[in-house]
Amino acid sequence: MRKGTTVDVCFVIQQRLKELGLEQRDLAAAAQVTESYISQLLTRKKAPPAADRTDLYEKMNAFLKLPKGQLSAMVDAQRREELQKKLADPPAPLFKEVRELIIRKCKTEKRTQVREIFENQAFGELERLVTQTLLDVTKRIARKELENENWLRNAAKLRHQSYEEMRALTLDFLDTDVFNISIDHCSAFLNPLVDSWDIDLKTFAMGIALNKGLASTPFMKFQFVEAGDGYSSEQEPGFQEFLRNAALSRDATGEEVEFLKSLRFLQKRPSALYYYRELQSLRDPLHFSETRSGAMHKRRDAEDVEKLMRVESRKSAIRRWAKNRRSPRKTGKPRVS
């Protein structure tokens, strides 16, 4: 186990393989990924992906005959520990090739203007908003198709890769964020899935045209509703600090950022850490009750579950802050149609 680290999932997996007399290739086959992917995880060349974004740990947990949920719990603890070590890290700009792809996908009539803004404000608000939105959309498709063997095999053929290689790349993509998206991620997902995108630079409403052969929904539109007069539009200092601190906000989706932005306080001024903890609470399914009609069906589609959690989170926020409202208002959350 590494010095100064209380939880190390790689060490536990290596020890368990030794106890069972198994090899890395056996674990790779059980997890349906390449041996190279497992090797990079166990030699710590690749950080363990977040437990809530992959089915990897469920397969590994069963294969290694560990208590249910043990690896996921260890990964969550380890990632929290690593986060504390990275709090001072500044956000890194996008790869040049990634930026060029995103600009090239922009509608022709807006391309020059968008390029100027991107280049004048290196990884500024507009570039982050656009990149995050495109990332959210393509991740949603990839997550939905992860268990679709035909989709993965067809995608693998397009890249001249094996099924296991494509599955490993998909798992890696689902765990990336706007600060760490790679050229490989773009060529495998953003480039083939996104036909074009457009943005209204006054309202920041975005429209994304998707590849009809790879996505079930050909077009998605994101709109941001303006807040009412009951509260000042000025952002909380703690929220601004939260956005600036990559270690705290780097994996927050556009929808989650808008939700956190919509929170209002009459007297107390929340810190950046408050917003980070609020983000974790928002993602924790234990904080949300089941529907009134009864328990959710165990095999309900994952996307429907995510939608239900978002609805429940909004209800929770309304109850939490209703007593502080001075007048009715509209929230500044994104609306997808």
C-alpha positions in Angstrom: 0.0 0.0 0.0 1.3 3.5 -0.9 2.7 5.6 1.9 0.2 8.1 3.3 -2.7 6.3 1.6 -5.3 4.7 3.8 -7.3 3.0 1.0 -5.7 1.5 -2.1 -8.0 -0.5 -4.4 -5.1 -1.5 -6.6 -3.3 -3.2 -3.7 -6.5 -5.0 -2.7 -7.1 -6.3 -6.2 -3.5 -7.5 -6.6 -3.6 -9.3 -3.3 -6.9 -10.9 -4.1 -5.6 -12.2 -7.5 -2.6 -13.7 -5.7 -4.8 -15.4 -3.1 -7.1 -16.9 -5.8 -4.1 -17.9 -8.0 -5.5 -15.8 -10.9 -3.8 -13.6 -13.5 -4.5 -10.1 -14.7 -5.7 -11.5 -18.0 -8.4 -13.6 -16.1 -9.7 -10.4 -14.5 -9.6 -8.6 -17.8 -11.7 -11.3 -19.4 -14.2 -11.2 -16.5 -14.5 -7.4 -16.7 -14.7 -7.5 -20.5 -11.8 -5.1 -21.0 -8.3 -5.5 -22.3 -5.4 -6.8 -20.2 -3.6 -3.6 -20.9 -6.5 -1.6 -19.3 -6.3 -3.8 -16.1 -2.5 -3.5 -16.1 -2.6 0.3 -16.2 -5.1 0.4 -13.4 -3.1 -2.0 -11.2 0.2 -0.2 -11.9 -1.5 3.1 -11.2 -0.8 4.5 -14.6 -4.5 5.1 -14.9 -6.7 6.4 -12.0 -9.5 4.2 -11.0 -12.7 5.4 -12.6 -15.6 6.8 -10.4 -17.8 4.0 -9.2 -21.0 5.6 -10.2 -19.9 5.9 -13.8 -19.0 2.4 -14.6 -20.0 -1.3 -14.2 -16.4 -2.3 -14.0 -16.3 -2.8 -10.2 -19.5 -4.9 -10.1 -17.9 -7.4 -12.6 -14.5 -7.4 -10.8 -16.2 -7.7 -7.3 -18.1 -10.8 -8.4 -15.0 -12.4 -10.1 -12.8 -11.7 -7.1 -15.5 -13.0 -4.7 -15.4 -9.9 -2.5 -18.3 -8.6 -0.4 -20.9 -6.8 -2.6 -20.0 -3.2 -3.2 -16.5 -3.4 -1.5 -14.5 -2.2 -4.5 -16.9 0.7 -5.2 -16.8 1.9 -1.6 -13.0 1.7 -1.6 -12.7 3.6 -4.9 -15.0 6.4 -3.6 -12.9 6.8 -0.5 -9.7 6.8 -2.5 -10.9 9.4 -4.9 -12.0 11.7 -2.0 -8.5 11.3 -0.6 -6.8 12.1 -3.9 -9.1 15.1 -4.3 -7.7 16.7 -1.2 -4.2 16.4 -2.6 -5.2 18.3 -5.8 -7.1 21.2 -4.3 -4.4 23.7 -5.4 -4.0 22.4 -9.0 -5.0 25.0 -11.6 -7.3 23.8 -14.5 -5.4 22.7 -17.6 -6.5 24.0 -21.0 -7.9 21.7 -23.7 -5.6 20.0 -26.1 -5.3 22.1 -29.3 -6.7 19.2 -31.4 -9.8 19.0 -29.0 -10.5 22.7 -29.4 -10.1 22.5 -33.1 -12.6 19.7 -33.4 -15.2 21.5 -31.3 -14.8 24.7 -33.4 -15.0 22.7 -36.6 -18.3 21.2 -35.5 -19.7 24.7 -34.9 -22.2 26.0 -37.4 -20.3 27.8 -40.3 -21.8 31.2 -39.7 -20.8 31.3 -36.0 -17.4 29.5 -36.4 -15.2 32.6 -36.8 -16.8 34.5 -33.9 -16.6 31.4 -31.6 -13.0 30.9 -32.5 -12.1 34.5 -31.6 -13.8 34.1 -28.2 -12.1 30.8 -27.5 -8.7 32.2 -28.4 -9.1 35.5 -26.5 -10.3 33.7 -23.4 -8.3 30.6 -23.1 -10.6 28.0 -21.6 -13.0 30.7 -20.5 -16.7 30.4 -19.6 -18.0 30.0 -23.2 -15.5 27.3 -24.1 -16.1 25.4 -20.9 -19.9 25.7 -21.4 -19.8 24.4 -24.9 -17.3 21.6 -24.2 -19.2 20.5 -21.1 -22.5 20.4 -22.9 -21.1 18.4 -25.8 -19.4 16.1 -23.3 -22.7 15.6 -21.3 -24.6 14.7 -24.5 -22.1 12.2 -25.8 -21.5 10.6 -22.4 -25.3 10.1 -22.1 -25.3 8.2 -25.4 -22.1 6.2 -24.5 -23.5 5.2 -21.1 -26.8 4.0 -22.7 -24.9 1.9 -25.3 -22.3 0.5 -22.9 -24.2 -2.8 -22.5 -25.3 -2.9 -26.2 -22.8 -5.3 -27.6 -23.8 -4.7 -31.2 -23.3 -1.0 -30.8 -19.8 -1.4 -29.3 -18.8 -3.9 -31.9 -19.8 -1.6 -34.7 -18.0 1.3 -33.1 -15.0 -0.9 -32.7 -15.0 -1.9 -36.4 -15.0 1.8 -37.3 -11.8 2.3 -35.2 -10.3 -1.0 -36.2 -10.3 -2.2 -32.6 -11.4 -5.2 -30.7 -14.7 -5.3 -28.7 -12.7 -5.3 -25.5 -10.6 -2.3 -26.5 -13.7 -0.3 -27.4 -15.4 -1.2 -24.1 -12.3 -0.1 -22.2 -12.2 3.2 -24.1 -15.9 3.7 -23.4 -15.4 3.1 -19.6 -12.5 5.6 -19.7 -14.5 8.2 -21.6 -17.4 7.9 -19.1 -15.0 8.8 -16.3 -13.4 11.8 -18.0 -14.3 15.4 -17.4 -14.1 18.7 -19.2 -10.6 19.3 -18.0 -9.2 15.9 -19.0 -10.9 15.0 -22.3 -8.4 13.5 -24.6 -7.9 13.4 -28.4 -8.8 9.7 -28.3 -12.1 10.5 -26.6 -12.9 13.1 -29.3 -12.1 10.8 -32.2 -14.0 7.9 -30.7 -17.1 9.8 -29.4 -17.4 13.5 -30.0 -16.4 13.4 -33.7 -18.7 10.5 -34.8 -21.7 11.3 -32.6 -21.9 15.1 -33.0 -22.8 16.4 -36.5 -22.8 20.1 -35.6 -23.7 22.5 -32.8 -25.0 26.1 -32.7 -25.2 28.7 -29.9 -27.0 31.9 -29.4 -24.3 34.2 -27.9 -26.9 36.4 -26.2 -28.9 33.7 -24.4 -26.4 30.9 -24.6 -29.1 28.5 -25.8 -27.4 25.6 -27.6 -28.6 23.2 -30.3 -26.8 20.0 -31.0 -27.4 17.9 -34.2 -26.4 14.2 -33.6 -25.5 11.4 -36.0 -28.8 9.7 -36.8 -27.1 6.4 -37.3 -25.5 6.4 -33.8 -28.0 8.3 -31.6 -31.7 7.7 -31.1 -32.4 11.4 -30.7 -31.3 13.4 -33.8 -31.3 16.9 -32.2 -31.1 18.3 -28.6 -31.7 21.8 -27.5 -30.4 23.4 -24.2 -32.0 26.6 -22.9 -31.2 28.7 -19.8 -34.1 30.4 -18.2 -33.5 33.9 -16.8 -34.0 34.4 -13.0 -36.7 36.7 -11.7 -36.4 39.9 -9.8 -36.6 38.5 -6.3 -32.9 37.9 -6.0 -29.7 39.5 -7.3 -28.2 37.8 -10.3 -24.7 38.3 -8.8 -23.0 35.0 -8.1 -21.9 33.9 -4.7 -18.1 34.4 -4.1 -18.0 30.8 -2.8 -19.7 29.5 -6.0 -17.2 31.5 -8.1 -14.3 30.0 -6.1 -15.9 26.5 -6.5 -15.9 26.9 -10.3 -12.3 28.2 -10.4 -11.0 25.3 -8.4 -10.7 22.4 -10.8 -10.3 19.8 -8.1 -13.7 20.7 -6.7 -15.7 21.3 -9.9 -13.9 19.6 -12.8 -16.4 16.7 -13.1 -19.6 18.8 -12.5 -22.0 18.6 -15.4 -23.6 21.7 -16.9 -26.9 20.8 -15.3 -25.3 20.3 -11.8 -23.5 23.7 -12.1 -26.8 25.4 -13.0 -28.5 23.8 -10.0 -25.8 24.9 -7.6 -25.8 28.4 -9.2 -29.6 28.6 -8.6 -29.2 28.3 -4.8 -29.8 31.5 -2.9 -28.8 32.6 0.6 -30.2 35.6 2.6 -27.5 36.0 5.3 -24.9 33.3 5.3 -22.2 33.2 2.6 -21.4 29.6 1.6 -17.8 28.5 0.9 -16.5 26.6 -2.2 -16.4 23.5 0.0 -20.1 23.9 0.7 -20.8 23.7 -3.1 -18.6 20.6 -3.4 -20.4 18.8 -0.6 -23.8 19.9 -2.1 -22.7 18.4 -5.4 -21.9 15.1 -3.7 -25.2 15.1 -1.9 -27.0 15.7 -5.1 -25.4 12.6 -6.6 -26.0 10.3 -3.7 -29.1 8.1 -4.3 -29.4 7.5 -0.6 -30.5 11.1 -0.2 -33.6 10.6 -2.4 -36.7 8.7 -1.6 -38.4 6.3 -3.9 -41.6 7.2 -5.8 -44.8 7.3 -3.8 -46.4 4.5 -5.9 -43.8 2.1 -4.6 -40.2 0.9 -5.1 -38.7 1.6 -8.4 -38.4 -1.4 -10.7 -35.0 -3.0 -10.3 -34.5 -3.2 -14.0 -35.7 0.3 -14.9 -33.6 1.9 -17.6 -30.6 3.8 -16.2 -31.5 7.0 -18.0 -35.0 7.0 -16.5 -33.5 6.6 -13.0 -31.2 9.6 -13.7 -34.2 11.7 -14.7 -36.1 10.6 -11.6 -33.2 11.6 -9.4 -33.0 15.0 -11.1 -36.7 15.6 -10.4 -36.3 14.5 -6.8 -33.3 16.8 -6.3 -35.3 19.8 -7.6 -38.1 19.0 -5.2 -35.6 18.7 -2.3 -34.0 22.0 -3.2 -37.4 23.7 -3.3 -38.4 22.4 0.1 -35.0 23.3 1.5 -35.0 26.9 0.4 -38.7 27.7 0.3 -38.6 29.4 3.7 -36.0 31.8 2.5 -37.9 33.0 -0.6 -38.9 36.6 -0.6 -41.0 36.4 -3.8 -41.7 33.8 -6.5 -39.0 33.3 -9.0 -37.8 31.1 -11.8 -34.7 29.0 -11.2 -31.6 29.3 -13.4 -31.5 25.6 -14.3 -31.0 24.4 -17.9 -34.0 23.1 -19.7 -33.6 20.3 -22.3 -36.1 19.8 -25.1 
